[in-house]
Amino acid sequence: MFSVRTIHPEENRVEAASFDLVPPLEQGQKVCELVGDFLANRPAEFRERIPFLNRVELELQWAAASGGAAFYAFFHAGETVSMGVLVSGVDATSDSQMLEAWSGIANPMLGADGAALLQAPERPLMMGLQMPGYPELVPALQLLSTALASVYFRAILALEAESRAAR
């Protein structure tokens, strides 16, 4: 399981959900496969258009850090429409550094309640910020970001299990 927290700054609201690492439905598995194929053989940092989307043009900016933490942002027509972090729980220091950097980005957009909205002890965790003004993109962004988290966390947790077994 992994947790997802999506912050809607214009409403000062957080949606919380949990998902299986491997989606139980075939459609979810297929989306994860597409995302996994897209991420394969890419560098730790990149920004590229997502080629498998037919009806909407989105770009993904990705930056993975050592220790199982990563930053992502989705862009549409040059505008940021969603961004967030993934923290796996594998390395507490890496998680802490990513969340600290994330707070520096997110807090100015969240105002006085920012610190409270960013509190989330669950691991693995995807914490995202949904930008206002793009309601038609929300379903696609939720599906893509959740698939991204599923693929990433499965890869990180598998690597950690291999590392532990080798010790």
N, C-alpha and C positions, 0 to 999 in steps of 0.2 A: 504494500500500500504506500501511497504518497499523498501528501496534503497539498491543496491548492488554495491560495488566498488571493482573491482579485479585489483590488482597491478601486473604487469609483470615486475619484476626488471631488467631482462636482456634487455628489450626493453625500459625501462624508460617510461612505458605507463600504463594508468589507463583506464579500461573499466568501464562504468557506466550504470546501468540499474535500472528499477523499476519493481516490481512484485506485483500482488494482494496477500493479505495475504492468501486467499484461492485460490489455482490454479483453473482457469476456465476449464481446460481440465482434463478429467478423468484420464489420465496417470499420470499427476502431482499430482492429489489427491491420487492416489494409492501409489506413491513414498513417499508422505508426511505421509500416513498411516503407511507404513513400517518403516520410520524413527521415527515416534511417538511411535510405538510399541517397537522399539529398545530402545528408551530413557526411556520408562516407567519403573518405579521401580528401576532405577539406582541411585546411589549416585550423589551428586553434582559434584564430581570429579571421573573420571575413565579413563581407556584406555583399549579398547577391539576391537577385530576383528568384522567387520560388517558382520553378518552371512547371510544376504539375497542377497549378491552379488554373481553371478555365475561365471563371467568371469575374475574378478580381485579380488585380495586379498588386502583389505584395513583395517587399524585399525583407530579408532577414539579416540583421546584424547580429553576429555571434562572437562571443569572447569567452573561451573556457580557460579557467585557471587550474593550476595544479591543486590536488587535494579534493577534487570533486565538486567544485563550485563554478558557476557560469553566469554570464549576463546575456540577455537577448533583447532585441528590439525589433518590432515590425514597423515598416514604413509603407505608406500608400501615397502616391503622387508627391513624393518628397517629404511628407509630413509623418512624424512619429504618431502611430495610432495605438501602440501598446508596447510596454517594455517591462522587464522584470529580471529576477534572479532565480537561479536554481541552486539549492544547497543540499548536499546529499547526506550529511551527517557522518561521512567517512573521516573527515579531518576537521575537528572543531576550530582550529586556527584558521583554516581556509574559509570555513563557513562564516566565522566572525569577521574576517577581513572583507568578504564579499558583502555581508549584511551592513557593515559600517560604510562601505563605499556606496551601497544602495541607498542607505539613509541620507547620505549627502546629496544624492540625486533627487530622491523622492520627497524629503522633508519640505523643501521650498514650495512644492506643488500642493502639499497637504495642509499647510497652515498650522494652527495651534494644536490640532489633534493629531498631527503627523506621527509623533513618537508612539502614541497609543495604537494607531492603525498599523504600525510596522512590527508590533510584537507578535511573534509566532514561534513557539518552541518546537513545533513538530519537525521531524526529519524522516525521510527526505521531504523537502518543501519547495514548491514553486510559489513565489510571491510576485504578482504582477500588478501593473498599474494600467488601467483602461482609460485612455484619453477620451475626453468628451468630444462630441461632434461627429462621431462615426457609428451610429447605432446599426446601420446596415452591415457593418463589418464584424460586429461583436460575435455572432455565431461562428464565423470562419476563424476569427482570432482565438476564441476559446478552444475550438477543436485543434487548431495548429499548436497552440502553446501547450495544451495538455498532452498532445502526441509527442511534442518535443521533450517535455519532461519525462514521459514514460520511456522513450528511447534512451535519453541521457542517463536517467537513474539506473535503468537496467544495465547499461554498459559500465557505469561506474561501480555499481555493486558487484557485478561479475568480476571486474578487475580486482576489486578489493578481496573477494573470495579466493581468487587465484593467488593473490599475494599472500594471504594468510595460509593457504594450503602449502605454499612453497617454503614457508618458514619452518 
